[in-house]
Amino acid sequence: MVLRTLLKRNTYYDSITLMSVAQTVKALPGVDDVGAVMATETNRELLRLANLLPAAWLAEQETPPEAGDLLLVVRANDDEHAETALLAAEQRLTSRDHRSASETAIEQTTRSLEMALRRDREANLAFIAVAGEHAWLETEQALRHGLHVFLFSDNVPIEQELRLKQLAVERGLLLMGPDCGTALLHGVALGFCNVVPAGAIGIVGASGTGMQQVMSLIASAGMGISQAIGTGGRDLSETIHGLMMRQGLAMLAHDPHTSVIVLISKPPSPRVAREILAAAQIDKPVVVVFLGADPAQSAPVPANITFTRTLTEGAMAAVALAGGQHTHGQDVQTVLQRDKAKLEGLRGQLQPSQHYIRALYSGGTLCDEAMLLLREAVGPVASNIPLQTEWRVAEGELFLGHTALDLGSDEFTRGRPHPMIDSSVRLTYLEQAARDPETAVILLDIVLGFCAHPDPAAIYGPAIVHVRNLAASNGRPLPVIVSLCGTEGDPQRFSVQRQALEDAGALVYESNAVAALAAAALVNRQ
């Protein structure tokens, strides 16, 4: 293997673009791995952890790379493949999105927020995806210019997050983030988002994939979204105490296009929950999805608030409150009853060694939801993000009984794209689960929409066929269940993806809760 590097000074690209380019180039013949990052100290450390840091090459540079420099690194079989891959990455970046030369020239001359505002004085939102150590400064400048902020960047100190969110609230603005992946404002999608119709249901969420699941289920039921406001995952912590969830809630309370509001988060502390519920005492119905929370801890609950246990129940409650009707395909018990005979048949084919569910997730909140349901149905679930500390998978350990892994967590994404873009890590775990004689069923989530893989079924369909054949060659059946989150309007088209995955032999459900309980039904042999 050889390592080849290209350094482009004073050249910035956002992380979504760089992840997409890295994934595309990695698929080229003879290429083992690709790093495409801004040359911050943090990103150079991530390259080192991924064995992609060109330490000797960097030591030869007269001027060390800086945070505003682009670093492209390719590990390939030989020099020829490496140079071809570097050239492909550079060409893809310079021709991004097939923009016209005039558009590219205008973008290249816009070097600051002030210049951007001079070009467009009507702009009222800034999308910030710079390195985390610089993100707070850009965010503060945007807020002081009166702009709402979608802060995609992570690694922002929580003390800065608190200070910036306090500033946003003082100025009546939204600060979505840091590490905010999803929003939909006046029909404009930001980050990882699905294509959904306009409607009367508004969402404020501290989870990107949780919001995408609820949005997609609402769209499937024939209803639409007014606004979807992300807050960043730390918003409901004791430090931030829900500042942006309350800000978003207040804005939706006064939004004439919103008649029902959904709040989505992992369970906050009792104190923060009480603050959120107090703020939710408004003249509109509010559906609260605090996954795993006990409503009794928040009693008494205001009359306008509906607590639900799962994302699916939250979506369906919002649909009903907005005057719509859910479909039978989304009702958990209806779907499980419909597929009862099929699931019993699959369970009857399992070999005596096959006992355990192996869930391989790209969405952290979807993984959490699955674990909460599986814990009730089958008992303890080991994980890298366990519900209880004693259920943590030890370092170097693959599976431990029933296991659910969040492959989008930091330890799996250091120096590489998120699994919603890059499937390589999950495909490795998929094969390892198939080779384990104790695996009874594999559970996957696949999330569609903007910024996700353009055709995940083209990757996972053949992989599912392969692992099922692999298990069959060892005398074992291997059911694969897919939680497919998306809409017909998404670039990947929900129906096309579903058909391809079903053709590969997978059971496909649009509700993550149904998928998890279907997996549980396969291992409950009493």
KAZIQUI-V425444 format. One record per pair of residues at least 24 apart in sequence whose C-alpha atoms are under 8 Angstrom apart, sorted by the first residue. I is the first residue (numbers start at 1). J is the second residue. Records with the same first field share a line. If there is no record, write none. Layout:
I->J ; J
//
This chain:
1->75 ; 76 ; 77 ; 78
2->75 ; 76 ; 77 ; 78 ; 79 ; 82
3->52 ; 54 ; 73 ; 74 ; 75 ; 76 ; 82
4->54 ; 73 ; 74 ; 75 ; 79 ; 82 ; 83 ; 86
5->54 ; 57 ; 71 ; 72 ; 73 ; 74 ; 86
6->71 ; 72 ; 73 ; 86
7->65 ; 69 ; 70 ; 71 ; 72
8->69 ; 70 ; 71
9->65 ; 68 ; 69 ; 70
10->68 ; 69 ; 70
11->68 ; 69 ; 70
12->38 ; 68 ; 69 ; 70
13->38 ; 70
14->129 ; 130
15->129 ; 130
16->451
19->416 ; 417 ; 418 ; 421
20->417 ; 421
21->89 ; 92 ; 93
22->89 ; 417
23->417 ; 421 ; 422
25->85 ; 88 ; 89
26->85
28->85
29->81
30->76 ; 77 ; 78 ; 81 ; 82
31->74 ; 75 ; 76 ; 77 ; 81 ; 82 ; 85
32->74 ; 75 ; 76 ; 77
33->74 ; 75 ; 76
34->72 ; 73 ; 74 ; 75 ; 416
35->71 ; 72 ; 73 ; 74 ; 415 ; 416
36->70 ; 71 ; 72 ; 73
37->70 ; 71 ; 72
38->67 ; 68 ; 69 ; 70 ; 71 ; 131
39->65 ; 66 ; 67 ; 68 ; 69 ; 70 ; 71
40->66 ; 67 ; 68 ; 131
41->67
43->415
46->414 ; 415
47->414 ; 415
49->414 ; 415
50->414 ; 415 ; 416
67->131
113->138 ; 141 ; 142
123->147
124->148
125->149 ; 150
126->150
127->151 ; 152
128->152 ; 153
129->153
132->156
136->160 ; 161 ; 164
139->164
140->164
143->167 ; 168 ; 171 ; 173
146->171 ; 173
147->173
148->173 ; 174 ; 175
149->173 ; 174 ; 175 ; 176
150->175 ; 176 ; 177 ; 178 ; 180 ; 190
151->175 ; 176 ; 177 ; 178 ; 179 ; 180
152->177 ; 178 ; 179 ; 180 ; 181 ; 191
153->177 ; 178 ; 179 ; 180
154->178 ; 179
155->179
158->239
161->240
162->239 ; 240
165->243 ; 244
166->243
169->243 ; 244 ; 247
172->247
173->247
174->244 ; 247 ; 248
175->231 ; 244
176->229 ; 230 ; 231 ; 232 ; 244
177->230 ; 231 ; 232 ; 233
178->231 ; 232 ; 233
179->232 ; 233
180->208 ; 230 ; 231 ; 232 ; 233
181->208 ; 230 ; 232
182->208 ; 209 ; 211 ; 212 ; 228 ; 229 ; 230
183->227 ; 228 ; 229 ; 230
184->227 ; 228 ; 229
185->226 ; 227 ; 228 ; 229
186->226 ; 227
187->226 ; 227
191->450 ; 451
192->449 ; 450 ; 451 ; 452
193->449 ; 450 ; 451
194->448 ; 449 ; 450 ; 486 ; 487 ; 489 ; 490
195->449 ; 487 ; 488 ; 489 ; 490
196->224 ; 225 ; 487 ; 489
197->223 ; 224 ; 225
198->223 ; 224 ; 225 ; 226
199->223 ; 224 ; 225 ; 226 ; 257 ; 258
200->224 ; 225 ; 226 ; 257 ; 258 ; 259 ; 260 ; 322
201->225 ; 226 ; 227 ; 258 ; 259 ; 260 ; 261 ; 262 ; 318 ; 319 ; 322
202->226 ; 227 ; 228 ; 252 ; 258 ; 259 ; 260 ; 261 ; 262
203->227 ; 228 ; 229 ; 261 ; 262 ; 263 ; 264
204->228 ; 229 ; 230 ; 231 ; 245 ; 248 ; 249 ; 261 ; 262 ; 263 ; 264
205->229 ; 230 ; 231 ; 232 ; 245 ; 262 ; 263 ; 264 ; 265
206->230 ; 231 ; 232 ; 233 ; 234 ; 235 ; 236 ; 245 ; 264 ; 265 ; 266
207->231 ; 232 ; 233 ; 264 ; 265 ; 266 ; 365
209->363 ; 364 ; 365 ; 366 ; 447
210->264 ; 265 ; 311 ; 365 ; 366
211->264
212->485 ; 486
213->311 ; 312 ; 485 ; 486 ; 511 ; 512
214->311 ; 312 ; 314 ; 315
215->315
216->485 ; 486 ; 487
217->312 ; 315 ; 316 ; 330 ; 510 ; 511
218->315 ; 316 ; 318 ; 319
219->487
220->327 ; 487
221->319 ; 324 ; 325 ; 326 ; 327
222->324
223->319 ; 324
226->257 ; 258
227->252 ; 258
236->265 ; 268 ; 269 ; 272
237->268 ; 269 ; 272
238->269 ; 272
241->272 ; 275
242->272 ; 275 ; 276
245->276
246->276 ; 279 ; 280
249->279 ; 280
250->279
253->282 ; 283 ; 284
259->284 ; 285 ; 322
260->284 ; 285 ; 286 ; 287 ; 318 ; 321 ; 322
261->285 ; 286 ; 287 ; 318
262->286 ; 287 ; 288 ; 289 ; 314 ; 318
263->287 ; 288 ; 289 ; 290
264->288 ; 289 ; 290 ; 291
265->289 ; 290 ; 291
266->290 ; 291 ; 292 ; 293 ; 365
267->291 ; 292 ; 293
268->293
270->297 ; 298
273->298
274->298
277->301 ; 302
280->305
281->305
285->321
287->314 ; 317 ; 318
288->314
289->314
291->368 ; 369
292->369 ; 372
310->369 ; 513
311->369 ; 513
312->511 ; 512 ; 513
329->510
330->510 ; 511
332->511 ; 513 ; 514
335->514
336->514 ; 517 ; 518
343->518 ; 521 ; 522
344->521 ; 522
346->479 ; 522
347->521 ; 522 ; 523 ; 525
349->477
350->440 ; 476 ; 477 ; 478
351->476 ; 477
353->437 ; 438
354->437 ; 438 ; 439 ; 440
355->401 ; 438 ; 439 ; 440 ; 523
356->401 ; 402 ; 403 ; 438 ; 439 ; 440 ; 441 ; 523
357->401 ; 402 ; 403 ; 404 ; 439 ; 440 ; 441 ; 442 ; 443 ; 519 ; 520 ; 523
358->399 ; 402 ; 403 ; 404 ; 433 ; 439 ; 440 ; 441 ; 442 ; 443
359->403 ; 404 ; 405 ; 442 ; 443 ; 444
360->404 ; 405 ; 406 ; 407 ; 426 ; 429 ; 430 ; 442 ; 443 ; 444 ; 445
361->404 ; 405 ; 406 ; 407 ; 408 ; 443 ; 444 ; 445
362->406 ; 407 ; 408 ; 418 ; 419 ; 420 ; 445 ; 446
363->406 ; 407 ; 408 ; 445
364->406 ; 408 ; 409
366->445 ; 512
367->404 ; 405 ; 406
369->512 ; 513
370->512 ; 513 ; 516
371->404
373->513 ; 516 ; 517
374->516 ; 517 ; 520
377->517 ; 520
378->520 ; 523 ; 524
420->446 ; 447 ; 452 ; 453
421->451 ; 452 ; 453
422->453
423->459
427->463
430->467
431->467
434->467 ; 468 ; 470 ; 471 ; 478
435->470 ; 471
437->476
439->478
440->478 ; 479 ; 522 ; 523
441->478 ; 479 ; 480 ; 481 ; 519 ; 522 ; 523
442->478 ; 479 ; 480 ; 481 ; 519
443->480 ; 481 ; 482 ; 483 ; 515 ; 516 ; 519
444->480 ; 481 ; 482 ; 483
445->482 ; 483 ; 484 ; 485 ; 512
446->482 ; 483 ; 484 ; 485
447->484 ; 485 ; 486
448->484 ; 485 ; 486 ; 487 ; 490 ; 491 ; 492 ; 494
449->486 ; 487 ; 490 ; 491 ; 492
450->490 ; 491
454->491 ; 492
455->492 ; 497
456->497
457->497 ; 498 ; 500 ; 501
458->500
460->501
461->500 ; 501 ; 503 ; 504
462->504
464->504 ; 505 ; 506
465->504 ; 505
479->505 ; 506 ; 507
480->505 ; 506 ; 507
481->506 ; 507 ; 508 ; 509 ; 515 ; 518 ; 519
482->506 ; 507 ; 508 ; 509 ; 515
483->508 ; 509 ; 510 ; 511 ; 512 ; 515
484->508 ; 509 ; 510 ; 511 ; 512
485->510 ; 511 ; 512
486->510
//
